[in-house]
Amino acid sequence: MASFTDLREKLKSMTPHRDKVIENSDGEKRKHRDSDDDESEYEDSIKQANIFTQEECARIEAKIDEVVAKGDKGLYREHTVDRAPLRNKYFFGEGYTYGSQLEKRGPGQERLYSKGEVDEIPDWVHELVIDRLVTHGVIPEGFVNSAVINDYQPGGCIVSHVDPIHIFERPIVSVSFFSDSALCFGCKFQFKPIRVSEPVLYLPVGRGSVTILSGYAADDITHCIRPQDIKERRAVIILRKTRLDAPRLSSSSLSPSIHSSERRHILKAKRSHRKADPDAAHRPRILEMDKELQRRSLSSRQRRHSDGSSENSWRRADERELGSRYTHDHAPTRRVKMRRH
């Protein structure tokens, strides 16, 4: 099993050094590089392994296609499928609220759904994925009770986050399928258009590879998948164990009298069928240029329309004036009798 025992050592081999700028008492600024003594906290936080053969990957990918087809037919429970532009999630075993799905947002606000609101982990996930990981000593038997399949289309992404510490035990295990991609750490996202800062760590993730996050990589730095790193369809199976004391949504936590149909109004709608342009994710700067050209073109058309409208209005006014003069000059005089009501 390959192991990156030190995130900073991996960083040094892939990106330029990032030095801190410190100002002394005289007002002078100098660069300071962190001491190597701090590096012990990063040990063993990321591990990778190549366990699945190409034939095994193909078999698992066919099963993922079956999950997608079943979801499209509406054959899963309500909270099993979570749709977003260029990315669909399929929760099995345990599902949870996240992001903007609750009125009160922010880390620590995530909640597990009550038992039975998502479908059970499919047998094929146990047989083809989990059992293989147990055999290779990646996870102990009986560890996994939550399996999530993230299905990304080209240009899809997931923003920087830390898997909720109050929801899931560590480690976090993920297995990648369909294509090669990357997992990035320490990125910042901006939107409209979407832009992502340079990562602190760029971790290549190949088809069929297993990635295990714990310690610093799981708890103290965010990870994400950038749009530019999803060049082809990619799917990830994330295997985790929920904490025994993880907070959970239930009918009693909302109100005993709230029915299922009313409960959906308390949780924000989490399913989206909007379509996004994958090219926008890969070419955000070009997208901005396109927008500027569109604005100029629209402004030009509006000016032409405005000029044309004013010319037409002057013509109509002249015609009305001429018509009025003609009427006054040629029309016979008429007396109009006013009736009192």
N, C-alpha and C positions, 0 to 999 in steps of 0.2 A: 504494500500500500504506500503510495507516494504521500509525503507529508511536508507541509510548509510550517516548520516549527517556529518561524519568526516572520511576522508580517512585515517588519521594517527591512529585514534582509531581502525579502521578495521585492519590496518596494524599491530598494536601492538598485536592484538589477534591472528594473523595468522603467523607472521614472527618475527625473533629476532630483537631487536632494532638495528638501524644503527646509530652509533655515528660518529660525525665529529672529526678528529684529528687535533688539533691546536698546533702550535709551539710558545712558548713564547720567550721573549727577551733573556733568558738564554740558549736557544736551547733545552729546555725540551719540550717533547710532552705530551699532555694530551687530554683526550676524552671530547667532549662537546656535550651535547644533546640539540637539538633545544628547545626553549621555547614554552610552550603551548599557548603563546599569538599569535603565528603565525598560529594557527590552524583554526581561524575563516574563512580564505580564502577557506577552503575546504568544508564548510557547504553546504549541499543540492546539491552536485555535482553529486551524483549517487542515483538513485531511482530504485527500482524493484517492480514489481507487478505480481501476478498470476491471469490472467483474463480468459485464454482460457482453456476449459475442454479438456479431452483426445479425446472425440468425435469431438469437433471442430478442434483440432489439426489434427486428421486423415483426416478430410474433406479438410482442407487447404493443407495438404501434398499431397493429391491426385491432387489438382490444381497445385501445384508446379511441380509434375511429368508431368502434361500436358504441362507446360511451357518448361520443358527440352525436351520433345518429339518434340514440335513444333520448338524449336531451332535447334535440330538435323536434322530436315527436311529442314532447311533453310527458314522458313516461316516468319522470323522477318527481320526488316530493318538492314542495315549493322552494325550500331553501337549499336544495342540493345544487342547483345551477345558479351561478351569478354571472351575468353578461356585462361586458364593457366593450368599448370600441377596440377591435383587434386583439381582445383577450377574453377568454371565457374561463371561469373557475368551476370545478365540480367537487363539492365537499362530500366526503364519505366518512361514516363513523361519528365524527363530530364536526359541526359547523359553527361559525362565530361571526358576529357583527364587527365591522371595521370601517375605517375611513369616514365617509359622510352618511353612513346608514343610520346613525343615531343622532338625535338633536344635539346632544352634548358630545362634542368631538374631543380628540386629543389622546395621547398615549395613556393607557390605563383605563380607558373607557370601554374597551372591547369586552364583549360578553359571549359566552357560549350559548347556543340555542338550547332550549329544553330538549330532553331526550326524545328521539323519534322524529325530529323535524328534518333530518337529512337521512339519506339512504345509508344502509350498512356498507362497509368496505366490501367490494366485489371479491368473489373467490379467486379470480385470476390475479388480483393484486397480491393476495397472500401467497398463492402458489408460484407465480412467475417473478415476483419482486421481493416481497418481504422474506420469504423462506430462503431465498438466495443470499440475502444480506445476513441473515442469522447464521447460515452455514459458513460464511466467510468471516464471521466474528465482528461484523460492523455494528450490529445491535443485538441485544439479548432477546431471547424468545419471549414473546408476550409484551414487548415494549410498545409497539405501535397500536394506537387506537384511533388515530386520525390520519386519513390519507386525502390529499388534495391534488387534483390534476389541473395544472394551469396550461391552457392551450393558446399559444401565441401565433398570430398571423404576422407576416413581414411588417416591420414598423411598430409592432406592439411593445409594450413596456410595463414595468411595475415600478412605482416611485420608491425613493429611498425610505427604508423602514427598518425597524427591529421587530422580529417576531415577538408578540406580547409575552413578556417575562412572567406575568401573572396568569397566563393561560397555558403556556407550554413548558414542559421540561426540556432539558438539553441532553443530548445533542439534537440538532436539526439535520435531517438527512434528506437529500434530494437526488433524484436520478433523471438524467436528461435524455430526450429522444428526438428523432426526426432530423436534427441538424446540429452542427457545432454552434456555440455561442459563447457568452462570457457573463460572469458575475462581477459587478463592480461595487467597491466599498467607498463610502465617504463622499458620494456625489451630492450636488445640490441641483434641484429641478426648478426651472422657470417655465411658464406656460404662455400660450397665445403669442407667438408660436412656441412649441416645446423646445427647450434648450437644456442641456445637461453639462455641468461643470466637469473638469478633468477628475478622474477617480484618484483616490489615495492608493487604491490597489485594484489592478485589472487582473481578474482570474479567468483564464481560458477554461471553458467547460465543453468537452467533446460529447458527441453522441454516445450514449451508453455509459458515461462516466458517473461515478457516485461522488457527491460532495458532502462532507460532514462538518458542520459548524458548531463550535462550542466556545466557552470562555469569552475572550475579547471580541472575536469575530462575530459571535452571536449576540452579545449583550451590550458592548460598548461602542460599536460603530455601525452605522446603517449600511445596508446592502440594497442593491437595486439591479434591474435589468434595463439597459438603455435602448431606445428605439433603434439606434444605428447598429446595435449588436444582434438584432433579429433580422437577418437578411432573408431567411427562409422560415417556413413554418417550424415551430419548435414547441415541444411539450415537456413539462416537468412534473414528475410525481414527487410530492413532498410528504415525507413520513414523519409523524411526531407523536408525542404522548402528552395528553392534557394533564395538568396538575389536579390533584384531588380537591384542592381548595379553590379551583378556578371559579370565578363568579359566572353565574348562568342566568339567562333570561328565563322567566317562567310566567305562567298565567298569574300567579300570586304576586310576583314582583311588579306587574303592571296593574292589574285589578282583577279580582275573581269574576267580575261581571262582564269583562271585556271579551267579546267573541273574536274568533279568528279573523273575520272580515274587518272588524274595527281595529284589531291589533296592527294590521298592516298600515293603518294611517298613522300610528305612533312611530313606527320605524319608517324612515325615509325610503322611498322606492329605490331598490338596489339593482334593478334590471334595466339594462339599456340596450336598445337595438339600433343605436346610431352607428353610422358607418364613418370611418375616418380615412383620410388620404395617407397611405403609407409613405408616399414620396415626401410629404411634409415633414415627417420625422427624420428622414435622411438628409433633407436639404432645407433646413430652417432659414438659412440666410437667403437662399434663392427665393424661398417663400415670401420673405419680407420684401425682396425686390419686386416679386410679382404683385404683391399687394400695393406697393407704391405705384407701379405702372397702372394697375387697375384704378387706383384713386385718381391718377392724372387723366386717364382715359375718361372716367366718369365725370370729372370736373370739366373736361373739354366738351363732352357731350351736353352737359348741363348749360355751359355758356352758350353753345350753339343754339340749344333749344330756347334759352332765355332771349338771345338776340332775335331768333326767328319769331318768338312769341310777341316780342315788343313790336317788331315790324308788322306782324299780322294785326296786332291791336291798333296800331296807328292806321293801317289800311281800313280796318273795320270802322274806326272812329271817323275817318274821312268820308267813307261811303255813307255812314249814318247822317253826317252833316250835310252832304250833298243831297241825300234823299229827303232830309228835312226841309232844305231850301226849296227843292222841287215841289214838295207838297204844299208849302206855304204859298208859293208863287202860282200854282196851277189849280189847286183843288178849289171847288166852289165852297162858298160860305154856308155853314149849316148851323141852325139853332138847336140846341139841346135843351129839352124840357127837364127840369129837376122835379122829381116826385118826393113829397114828404111822406115819411112813414110814421 
